[in-house]
Amino acid sequence: MTIPRKSDHVTMMHGYALQDPYHWMREKDTDEVLSFLHAENEFVNDTLSDTQTLQEELYQEMKGRIKEADTSTSEIIGQYEYYYRTEVNKQYKIYCRKLLGDNVEHIILDANALAEGHPYFILGTLRVSPNHRFVAYSIDLNGSEHFTVHVKDLETGVVLHDTLQEVDTSIEWYADSDAFLYMLLDDTRRAYKIARHELGKSQSEDMILLHEPDEAFFLGIDKSRDGKQLFIESASKTTSEVWMLSAEDISSNPRSIAGREHGHEYHVTSHDNSLYILSNRAGVNFSLLNAHIDAPQEWSEMLPHREDTKLEWVVSYTDRLVIGERRNGLEHVHIHCFDGEDYMMSFPDPVYDITPGKNPVSDSNMFRFYYSSPICPPTVYDYALLTRELNIVKQDEIPGGFHPSDYIVERHFAKAKDGIEVPLTIIRKKDITLDGSAPAFMVGYGSYGFSMPTVFSSSLVSLLNRGFVCARAHIRGGSDMGEQWYLDGKLQNKINTFSDFIACAEYLISNGFTAKERLSVQGGSAGGLLMGAIANMRPDLFHTIIASVPFVDLMNTMLDATLPLTVTEYEEWGNPNVREDFEYMLSYSPYDNITHQDFPNILAIAGYHDQRVSYWEPAKWIAKLRDNNTGNSTILLYTKFTAGHFGASGRFDYLKELALEYAFILKYSNIKD
């Protein structure tokens, strides 16, 4: 461990002096910064040297629950069956297809071959052209999330000279397969331009179809399931605008569907000549409307706004819609029939997670979706819309002796300080005694309206089998209980996110699930801000904290508009140039509110190439925590030099990082293996 130097750097704002003694850590690639970060990594290795055997054991356990050689469910598109498969000891997927009626496999793309020789590799997206001849794909080789697009001719196997730099992941083809849309990134990693690329031309010749100058807005692209329409959406945290253009006419220009109105969010899909629109104009939980494609601004209501139900997604068919809803903290699937009564699908688990599949064939009567619960491995279902039959297509095999019947999942509610009941998903082995003697591990996030998933985690079994009670806190700031749940945990309501999490921790303790000296918690990115806030607010309540790429230097980041994402974040946290926002943000900013007190054991993980949360945020935070810690806890910083925001890219390398985190928890929870 090194003791980093302090400087007298001060930022004056609204009459406040923000002390930033470790400001120099922002000087990326300098000898001083690199020496400090490498020394911290050595300190982590030394501190956890007695867990090396445990880390390897955890890694082998978690790897052993992955079926290394496996094949995905296939999708029938045209005359082809598309799927991917994995092989033993290979980190990445191999994307394949077969002609229907022919058992000869053709490899579209082998991500292992593309990743060879690169310590980091991400395949951003893969899009096969409508005529099935070309595949356009994007890759990132350092974790910066600045992607490069390549195009491969599947008939010849040759990668074309078409190479597009500095782009985001999304790609959508025109119907003629001679051109596609993609998104360009600005210096802050904001998708701000939509370009059309025609095969055989250089990127400099690509036509810019739309430019979004407002720094608060990100662009996105999509395509209708019938392949007739292309959609462009520009969205901030509170407002959106959608354009459409014909996928069948390369000369068509984008036309706005409903313009842009501050506070109005809407999302559009289509089927044949009908547009289906989710809009929050009538209420925060969205209503469903439709319009004719030739009169896109003339909307008719199909499903009204409901106070207790949020509409989240729509999959359109000729005679019905499949609609994803969220109510009372759970996902539901609503079948809306144009000629007949609506009905709801039902599911067996008390807590579960549903994601619609690609459903690429527009005239199908089958709805494919992915289902999981904390004790139900990922399962692919096909639902027959006409007969209402539900069929399992594939359920992931979990090697290593996992038996769902050994575990129990429960939904509990913790009472927050203002009386609101906060959902809490609790998973444990059935033989756990609820007398406070069990260790516990709770995760939280609570930002951007992101609902805490209740999916199966094969890695978590390593803690469950060691006697841990594992919990997921569905705190305000997410949309777990609807859109108002999100609004009640952002901007001037952000403190609710932290107090909700504290209430969940107190619930676990008061109801015998654990004791505070055995409670470990984890949060990443904006969930890392949560970790930083609770470490300051209630350090006595938590024994161990894992903060992954934590957004902890709120004020210095949000005051620097040159950093990626800063301006777009004003609608999530507030604009610090406004005094009222500044003072509220300052009241909870983790880095700025560190005081002399006993802190829990803390492990912070940084990504050196992280474009979302800069490496220096956790570095500065850890240095300041140590300087103010009056107790004997262990406070560590580990920097990943070959990764960005999302950690290691390979399916096995990621498990090594997780094994390090779990070993830290087990060591300081005094759990003997």
Secondary structure as the mmCIF struct_conf table of DSSP 4:
data_model
#
loop_
_struct_conf.conf_type_id
_struct_conf.id
_struct_conf.beg_label_comp_id
_struct_conf.beg_label_asym_id
_struct_conf.beg_label_seq_id
_struct_conf.end_label_comp_id
_struct_conf.end_label_asym_id
_struct_conf.end_label_seq_id
STRN STRN1 VAL A 10 MET A 13
TURN_TY1_P TURN_TY1_P1 HIS A 14 GLY A 15
STRN STRN2 TYR A 16 GLN A 19
TURN_TY1_P TURN_TY1_P2 PRO A 21 TYR A 22
HELX_RH_3T_P HELX_RH_3T_P1 HIS A 23 ARG A 26
BEND BEND1 GLU A 27 GLU A 27
TURN_TY1_P TURN_TY1_P3 LYS A 28 ASP A 29
HELX_RH_AL_P HELX_RH_AL_P1 ASP A 31 THR A 47
TURN_TY1_P TURN_TY1_P4 LEU A 48 LEU A 48
HELX_RH_3T_P HELX_RH_3T_P2 SER A 49 THR A 51
HELX_RH_AL_P HELX_RH_AL_P2 GLN A 52 GLY A 64
TURN_TY1_P TURN_TY1_P5 ARG A 65 ARG A 65
BEND BEND2 ILE A 66 ILE A 66
BEND BEND3 GLU A 68 ALA A 69
STRN STRN3 ASP A 70 THR A 71
HELX_LH_PP_P HELX_LH_PP_P1 SER A 72 SER A 74
STRN STRN4 GLU A 75 ILE A 77
TURN_TY1_P TURN_TY1_P6 GLY A 78 GLN A 79
STRN STRN5 TYR A 80 THR A 86
TURN_TY1_P TURN_TY1_P7 VAL A 88 ASN A 89
BEND BEND4 TYR A 92 TYR A 92
STRN STRN6 ILE A 94 LEU A 99
TURN_TY1_P TURN_TY1_P8 LEU A 100 GLY A 101
STRN STRN7 HIS A 106 ASP A 110
HELX_RH_AL_P HELX_RH_AL_P3 ALA A 111 ALA A 115
TURN_TY1_P TURN_TY1_P9 GLU A 116 GLY A 117
BEND BEND5 PRO A 119 PRO A 119
STRN STRN8 ILE A 122 VAL A 128
TURN_TY1_P TURN_TY1_P10 PRO A 130 ASN A 131
BEND BEND6 HIS A 132 ARG A 133
STRN STRN9 PHE A 134 ASP A 140
BEND BEND7 LEU A 141 SER A 144
STRN STRN10 PHE A 147 ASP A 153
TURN_TY1_P TURN_TY1_P11 LEU A 154 THR A 156
HELX_LH_PP_P HELX_LH_PP_P2 VAL A 158 VAL A 158
STRN STRN11 VAL A 159 TRP A 173
TURN_TY1_P TURN_TY1_P12 ALA A 175 ASP A 176
BEND BEND8 SER A 177 ASP A 178
STRN STRN12 ALA A 179 LEU A 185
TURN_TY1_P TURN_TY1_P13 ASP A 187 THR A 188
BEND BEND9 ARG A 189 ARG A 189
STRN STRN13 ALA A 191 GLU A 198
TURN_TY1_P TURN_TY1_P14 LEU A 199 GLY A 200
BEND BEND10 LYS A 201 LYS A 201
HELX_RH_3T_P HELX_RH_3T_P3 GLN A 203 GLU A 205
HELX_LH_PP_P HELX_LH_PP_P3 ASP A 206 ASP A 206
STRN STRN14 MET A 207 HIS A 211
TURN_TY1_P TURN_TY1_P15 GLU A 215 ALA A 216
STRN STRN15 PHE A 218 LYS A 223
TURN_TY1_P TURN_TY1_P16 ARG A 225 ASP A 226
BEND BEND11 GLY A 227 LYS A 228
STRN STRN16 GLN A 229 ALA A 235
BEND BEND12 LYS A 237 THR A 238
STRN STRN17 SER A 240 SER A 246
TURN_TY1_P TURN_TY1_P17 ALA A 247 GLU A 248
TURN_TY1_P TURN_TY1_P18 ILE A 250 SER A 251
STRN STRN18 ARG A 255 SER A 256
BEND BEND13 ILE A 257 ALA A 258
TURN_TY1_P TURN_TY1_P19 HIS A 262 GLY A 263
STRN STRN19 TYR A 266 HIS A 271
TURN_TY1_P TURN_TY1_P20 ASP A 272 ASN A 273
STRN STRN20 SER A 274 SER A 279
TURN_TY1_P TURN_TY1_P21 ARG A 281 ALA A 282
TURN_TY1_P TURN_TY1_P22 VAL A 284 ASN A 285
STRN STRN21 SER A 287 HIS A 292
TURN_TY1_P TURN_TY1_P23 ILE A 293 ASP A 294
BEND BEND14 ALA A 295 ALA A 295
TURN_TY1_P TURN_TY1_P24 PRO A 296 GLN A 297
STRN STRN22 SER A 300 LEU A 303
STRN STRN23 ARG A 306 ARG A 306
TURN_TY1_P TURN_TY1_P25 GLU A 307 ASP A 308
STRN STRN24 THR A 309 THR A 309
STRN STRN25 LYS A 310 SER A 316
BEND BEND15 THR A 318 ASP A 319
STRN STRN26 ARG A 320 ARG A 327
TURN_TY1_P TURN_TY1_P26 ASN A 328 GLY A 329
STRN STRN27 LEU A 330 CYS A 337
BEND BEND16 PHE A 338 GLY A 340
STRN STRN28 TYR A 343 MET A 344
BEND BEND17 PRO A 348 VAL A 351
STRN STRN29 ASP A 353 PRO A 356
TURN_TY1_P TURN_TY1_P27 SER A 362 ASP A 363
BEND BEND18 ASN A 365 ASN A 365
STRN STRN30 MET A 366 SER A 373
TURN_TY1_P TURN_TY1_P28 PRO A 374 ILE A 375
STRN STRN31 CYS A 376 ALA A 384
TURN_TY1_P TURN_TY1_P29 LEU A 385 THR A 387
STRN STRN32 LEU A 390 GLN A 395
TURN_TY1_P TURN_TY1_P30 PRO A 399 GLY A 401
HELX_RH_3T_P HELX_RH_3T_P4 PRO A 404 ASP A 406
STRN STRN33 TYR A 407 LYS A 415
HELX_LH_PP_P HELX_LH_PP_P4 ALA A 416 ALA A 416
TURN_TY1_P TURN_TY1_P31 LYS A 417 ASP A 418
BEND BEND19 GLY A 419 GLY A 419
HELX_LH_PP_P HELX_LH_PP_P5 ILE A 420 ILE A 420
STRN STRN34 GLU A 421 LYS A 429
TURN_TY1_P TURN_TY1_P32 LYS A 430 ASP A 431
BEND BEND20 ASP A 435 GLY A 436
BEND BEND21 ALA A 438 ALA A 438
STRN STRN35 ALA A 440 VAL A 443
TURN_TY1_P TURN_TY1_P33 TYR A 448 GLY A 449
HELX_LH_PP_P HELX_LH_PP_P6 PHE A 450 PRO A 453
TURN_TY1_P TURN_TY1_P34 SER A 458 LEU A 460
HELX_RH_AL_P HELX_RH_AL_P4 VAL A 461 LEU A 464
TURN_TY1_P TURN_TY1_P35 ASN A 465 GLY A 467
STRN STRN36 VAL A 469 ALA A 473
TURN_TY1_P TURN_TY1_P36 ARG A 476 GLY A 477
BEND BEND22 GLY A 478 GLY A 478
TURN_TY1_P TURN_TY1_P37 ASP A 480 MET A 481
HELX_RH_AL_P HELX_RH_AL_P5 GLU A 483 LEU A 487
TURN_TY1_P TURN_TY1_P38 ASP A 488 GLY A 489
BEND BEND23 LYS A 490 LYS A 490
HELX_RH_3T_P HELX_RH_3T_P5 LEU A 491 ASN A 493
TURN_TY1_P TURN_TY1_P39 LYS A 494 LYS A 494
HELX_RH_AL_P HELX_RH_AL_P6 ILE A 495 SER A 510
TURN_TY1_P TURN_TY1_P40 ASN A 511 GLY A 512
BEND BEND24 PHE A 513 PHE A 513
HELX_RH_3T_P HELX_RH_3T_P6 LYS A 516 ARG A 518
STRN STRN37 LEU A 519 GLY A 524
TURN_TY1_P TURN_TY1_P41 SER A 525 SER A 525
HELX_RH_AL_P HELX_RH_AL_P7 ALA A 526 MET A 537
HELX_RH_3T_P HELX_RH_3T_P7 PRO A 539 LEU A 541
BEND BEND25 HIS A 543 HIS A 543
STRN STRN38 THR A 544 SER A 548
BEND BEND26 VAL A 549 VAL A 549
HELX_RH_AL_P HELX_RH_AL_P8 LEU A 554 MET A 558
TURN_TY1_P TURN_TY1_P42 LEU A 559 LEU A 559
TURN_TY1_P TURN_TY1_P43 ALA A 561 THR A 562
BEND BEND27 LEU A 563 LEU A 563
TURN_TY1_P TURN_TY1_P44 PRO A 564 THR A 566
HELX_RH_3T_P HELX_RH_3T_P8 VAL A 567 GLU A 569
HELX_RH_AL_P HELX_RH_AL_P9 TYR A 570 TRP A 573
TURN_TY1_P TURN_TY1_P45 PRO A 576 ASN A 577
BEND BEND28 VAL A 578 VAL A 578
HELX_RH_AL_P HELX_RH_AL_P10 ARG A 579 LEU A 586
TURN_TY1_P TURN_TY1_P46 SER A 587 TYR A 588
TURN_TY1_P TURN_TY1_P47 PRO A 590 PRO A 590
HELX_RH_3T_P HELX_RH_3T_P9 TYR A 591 ASN A 593
BEND BEND29 HIS A 596 HIS A 596
STRN STRN39 GLN A 597 GLN A 597
HELX_LH_PP_P HELX_LH_PP_P7 ASP A 598 PRO A 600
STRN STRN40 ASN A 601 GLY A 607
TURN_TY1_P TURN_TY1_P48 TYR A 608 HIS A 609
BEND BEND30 GLN A 611 VAL A 613
TURN_TY1_P TURN_TY1_P49 TYR A 615 TYR A 615
HELX_RH_AL_P HELX_RH_AL_P11 TRP A 616 ASN A 628
STRN STRN41 ASN A 629 ASN A 629
BEND BEND31 GLY A 631 GLY A 631
STRN STRN42 ILE A 635 LYS A 640
TURN_TY1_P TURN_TY1_P50 PHE A 641 THR A 642
TURN_TY1_P TURN_TY1_P51 HIS A 645 PHE A 646
BEND BEND32 GLY A 650 GLY A 650
TURN_TY1_P TURN_TY1_P52 ARG A 651 PHE A 652
HELX_RH_AL_P HELX_RH_AL_P12 ASP A 653 TYR A 668
TURN_TY1_P TURN_TY1_P53 SER A 669 ASN A 670
#
